[in-house]
Amino acid sequence: MISAADSGHRPLVTTAMAAYSLGMTPASFRSWARRHGITAADYRRAPGSTGQATALWDLADLRKVVLKDAA
């Protein structure tokens, strides 16, 4: 499920969705992303929310790193 798209119309997913797709917990995914130099593409806060904004990750960035690691 794609949650949003940035101005370039590239699919973005939440941390939980990205972690699940790689078989990780969200905390493990954030650590993995940090080690591989990937940063969130965007942050969105639900309307009326005062809490922390949700990080959105670009699937194309994740794919590049996963393919590079597999090679």
Order of alpha helices (4+ residues) and beta strands (2+ residues): beta-beta-alpha-alpha-beta-beta-alpha
